[in-house]
Amino acid sequence: MNTYRTADLSLPFARAVHPWSGRAQESTESWARRCGLLRSPEAVAAFRALGYGRLMSTLCPYAPFDGLSLVTDWNSLFFVTDDQQNVACATGRADRYEELVASMRRIVGGDVRPTAHDRHPLVVALRDLLRRSLPGRPGHWVARFRRHLERWLDGHLRENAHRTGGTVPGPDEYVLLRRDASTVLPTLDLVELVEGAEVPERLYLSPQYQTLVLGTADVMCWVNDIHSWHMERGDPMNLVTVLDRHLGLGTQRAVDAVAARVAGRVADLLAATRSLPAAMDELGVPAADQGAVMRCVRDQQSWAASMETWDRTDTIRFADAGSPGAGRVAPYVEDLLPDT
């Protein structure tokens, strides 16, 4: 097996942690058990070691606990769903996962009719989270949040097509696909909710804010690709694999190229952060709302910097001992796919 070295990936952003980080971990564990996402003592112990509550406490370090709890529960669902996607591909049951996703997409789209999977834990959890998240929010926010959730689930289906078909997307296609499937975009929507921020569509679609949102997604995805590559060799859904396959770089040069892309995107984020206040003035965003928007930006950057550390040292998700290799199921994952 080829060896490779990883450049320093620490990110130059201020980090903070919510003082109730431990409570957030306990709360999301209890919620996951109630929804049926954790079915055995072994799954509970693994979930605790994975530490999603610890990670999300760096995204909402100053939010009211109810807001932190909501964001953490959403991300617990995102991670467990990602695990079931991997189970499906590794065990030749992609069709069952895609049927489950079809039910989830109906719910995300606002269809209140029963689905074929209403008792499945992923569906139970999704309905609960939407009930807790959507009421009272502006229509443009709800529409955007639903759209980002739909892109997440659609991204999983597109990823599955590459995995089951044995194809590797080109670099440009990969970047777009990875953003969609990563859940960074809906999570950043949730940050607006817990920060009490009103981000009008004219601001959200501005070049500065789009750079911040999409750049945060890119940085987090590409850093993760480097940290997880030792367990994803051969998986087409990794930028190291993509650059190696399409540019013929070999492992070390591909890793270095991803690290260079991260550095370039970080520079974009820093520049967009500096220019955002002037852009908000030009767009007529009230001064009273600008502070909340800048808190969202601060939270994004705390999360990105902290996730790099979490990937590297603070979770079993990417630990060498838990690395199954591409096409196999990690030992901490519980199989929740429908029987039929």
C-alpha positions, 0 to 999 in steps of 0.5 A: 500500500502506498504511503503519503504525508499530509500537509498541515491542514489547520485552518486560520479561523477563530474557534469556540466551543459551547459550554454545554457540549457534553449535554448536547452529546447526551441529548442527541444520543437520547433523541437518536435512541427514541427515533430508533437510530440506535438499536443496540448498546454497541451502537450507543457506545459507538455513537458516543465515541463518534461525538457529533454533539462535540462537533456541533458545539463548535458550530453554535458555540453561543446559541441557546441550548434548544438551538444547539440541540436542534442543529446537533440532532439534524447532523446526527440524522445526516451522519447516520443516513450517510452510514446507511448509504455506505451500507447499501453500496457495500452490501449490494442493496442500493435499491433499498436505500434508494426506495427509502430516499424516495420516501424521504424526498417526498417528506422534504418536499412537503407531502404529508401523506403516508409513505412506504417507510413511515416507521423507519427510523430515518423517516421518523427522525426526519419528520420530527426535525422538520416539525421542530424546524419549519414553523414560523420561519420566513417562506424564502428560508423554508423554500431554500432549506427544503431545496438544500435537503432535496439536493442532499438526497439527490446527491446521494443517489448520484454518488451511488450511481458512480459507486455502483457503476464504477465510474469516477466523476471529473473534477468539476462534476465532483466539486458540485456533487460533493457540495450537494451530498455533504449537508453543509448547505442545510446545516448553514441554513440552520445556523441562521435559525439558531442565530436569529439571523434574517439573510434576505435572498438578495444577500444570500445570492450575492457573490460574497455570501455565496463564496462564504457558503460554498467555500465553507462546504468546499473546505470542509469536504476537501479536508475530510477527503484527505483525512478519510482517504486512508479508508476510502482508497478506490472510492470515487467519492473522494477528491484525492481519487478524482485528481489522481484518476483524471490528472494522473498525479499519483497519491502524494501529488494528489493529496498535495493538490487537494491541500493546495485547493483547500488553501486557495479556498481559505483565501477566498473565505477570508477575502469574502469575510472582509468584503461582506460588511460593505456588500451588506451596506450596498444591498441595504441590509439593516445595521441591526441585521448585519450583526447576526449575519456576521455571527453566522459567518463566525460560526461557519469558520469555527465549525470548519476549523474545528471539524479539521481537528475532529476529523484528525483526532476527536472521533473514531469515524476516521481512526485507523483502527476503524478504517474498513477500506473502500466498499466495506462497512465501518465496524461502528455502523449499525445496519438500518436498511429496510428488509424489503 
